[in-house]
Amino acid sequence: MKRNNLNSLFMYNLYYLIWADSIQSIRKYQPNKKDWKISIFFIITTMHSLNLWIVLLWLKYFKILILPPFNIDIFPGNMINGSLSFIIEFASPFILLNYFLVFRNNRYKKIVEKYKNMKFKYCKYYCISMLICTFLSAILYGILTHTIW
């Protein structure tokens, strides 16, 4: 296989490794949790959304790709409108992707079976790294664009 194929294969597998680890972890540490699918779906979709936000933030900073702001002005107040805008703009692609690649027709069972002997906590480190990168990117972007302090 060529090097490019190996890299893309690893990224494809990493996606499923994160899902398999998260499913196995919640089943192991919270075996009586009834809504584990929704919990994991929400957490992983949020992490993927933050990942997309970071990429688009830096593409905007380096003027590689500047998307027009997506604003919704339905509700009184900015917090609900901002949250709804974030969900539509960043989370909705991953809601669809994660549903069709993991949960549709109970595909998660095959994923867990395929990756059942993992020794590394992919989900834990992915979530922690995404939260740290989001925080650092927001602060650094604010400092570099003089929109903070």
N, C-alpha and C positions, 0 to 999 in steps of 0.2 A: 504494500500500500504506500502511496505517496504521503509525504509529511502533512499536506493539507487535509487529506482524508483522515489521518490519525487525529489531528486537532479537532476537526468537526465531529468525528466519532466520539472523542472525549467530551466535548460540550454536550452532545446529544445524551451521552450516558450520564454526565454530571446532572443534568436536569432530572433524570429519573432516579439517580442516586439520592438527590436531595428529597424527592418525594418519598422514596422507599424508606429512607432514614426517619423522616418525620412521621410516617404512618407507623413504623415499627416502634418508635419511641413512645408515641402516645398510647399505643396498645400495651406497651410494657409497663409504663409508669402510671397510666390511668386506665386500667382495663375495664372499669365500669362506666366510663364516659359514653353516653348515648349519642351525643352530637359531635363526635370526633371528626367526622368528615367536614362539617361546616367550619369547625375550629381550624383545622389544618388548611383547608381551602382558603380561609380568610388570611391566615398568617403568611402562607407562601405567596398568595396573590399580592398581598401588601408588599412583601419583599421584592417581588418581580417589578412591581409598579415603582418602587423607590429606585430600583436599578435603572429602569428606563428614564426616570426623572433625572438621575445623575448624568447619564449619557447625554440627554438632550440639553441639560444645563451647560455642560462643557462644550458641546457643539455650538451652542448659542454664544458662549463667551469667546470662542476662537473664530466666530463668524463663519462657521462651516455650514450650519443649518439653523436658520432662524424661523421658527414657526410662529404664526400670529397667536396672541393670547386667546385662550378659550374661556370666555366669561359667561356665566349664567347669572341672570338677575331675576330670579323668580320669587325668592323668599326675602322677607325683611331681614337685613343683617348680612354681614359679609362671610361669617364663618360657615353657615350652611351652604351658601352659594359656592364658596371656595372649595368646600369638601365635595360637593356634587360635581363641580368642574374637574377636580382631581380624579374622582372615580370614573367619570366619562372619558377623560382624556388619557389617563395612564393605566387605570385598573381594568377597564372594559376589555381591552385586547387580551389581557391575561386571564380574565374571567372566562372568556370563550376558549382560549388556548388550553388552559388548565382543565376545564371541564371536558373538552373533547379528547385530550391526550391522556388524562388520568382517570376521570370518574365515569365517563360514558361507558355503558355496558360493563361496569365493574372492572375496568382495566387495571385498577390499582391492585387487584389480587394477583394478576400476572406480574406486575412490577415488583411487588413485595416478594413474590416467589423467586423471581430472577435475581434479586439483590438481597437475599436473606442473610448472607454471611458477611456483613459489613463490620469493619473494626474501627472505622473513622466516623465521627459525628458530623456528617456533611451539613445537615440542616442547622444544627446549632451554630457552626462556624459561618455558614452562609448568612444567617440572620444577624449574628453579631457584627460581621464585617459590613453588611448592608447598612445597619443602623449607624455604625461609626463613620462609614464613607458618606452617608447622607448628611450627618451632622457636620463633618469636616468640609464637605463640598458646599453646604449652605453658608458656613462661616467664611470660608476662603473666597467664595464667589462674592459674598457681600463686601468683603474687604477689598477685593480687586476691582470691583465696579463702584466702589464708594457709596454703596447703598446701605451700609451698616456702620454705625458709629459716626 
